[in-house]
Amino acid sequence: MKIAYTVSEREHWISAMGGLLGILTVWWISDLVVGSQVAVLVATSMGSTAVMLFAAPHGPMSQPWPLIGGHVVSALVGVTCAHWLGGDLMLAAALAVSLSIAAMYILRCLHPPGGATALGAVLGGEAVHALGYGFVFEPILLNSLVILAVAVAYNYPFAWRRYPQVWHRRMVSKTSDAARPESEEKCMIPHSDLVYALSQIDTFVDVSEEDLQRIYALALGHHHSPAHKTAIQPAATANETA
């Protein structure tokens, strides 16, 4: 199955520039606070976070709580595993990632880069191990807040980049339901039906309910548009002739 990359060229470069600014800021602050050795390691785990915040800012895994909670929880698990199982790095690393996934699920802060943070706490060497649980706060929590601030500031000028999603929800809630077009209301899928459908898939889907509703409404509107019907008719005629 092929992945459809439907974003514009403009969006490609906006995402790339956001990643550039995010990592430059994170690396610079890490270098100032904990030194270059740890800065390199932290920038590695934050690199995947940058991809999510600037290339997929609408995803549930990219939101502030998963970002901060995922990194902090994973750092806590990683440091603990390094402390108690430091003599067996292979077991400590595997257990750190495994327990981090479980903890992020329980706390509803699933953030894939958290796995890299947990690994970094175990495999970071003496420079990281010397920090102990301080590694959780400096540099992990600090840099999570830094890259979050960069993402909020950078995405704000672009109206279609609704980050964080909670701000967009508040703006929408201020709009009167009466102002919503009747056609759009008919396109809405009941929340309970969406929850049921996702439960049947039984795997984490990194798309918000708002975006699912929007995708459905756009697809339905395009399906019923005159242009779409005109495009289908010649194809149907050709098939009948064949």
Secondary structure, DSSP 8 states (H G I E B T S, - for coil): --------HHHHHHHHHHHHHHHHHHHHHHHHHH-HHHHHHHHHHHHHHHHHHHH-TTSGGGSHHHHHHHHHHHHHHHHHHHHHHTT-HHHHHHHHHHHHHHHHHHTT---THHHHHHHHHHHS-HHHHTTTTHHIIIIIIHHHHHHHHHHHHHHTTSTT---SHHHHHHHHHHS-GGGS-HHHHHH---HHHHHHHHHHHTS---S-HHHHHHHHHHHHHHHTSHHHHHHHHHHHHHHHH-
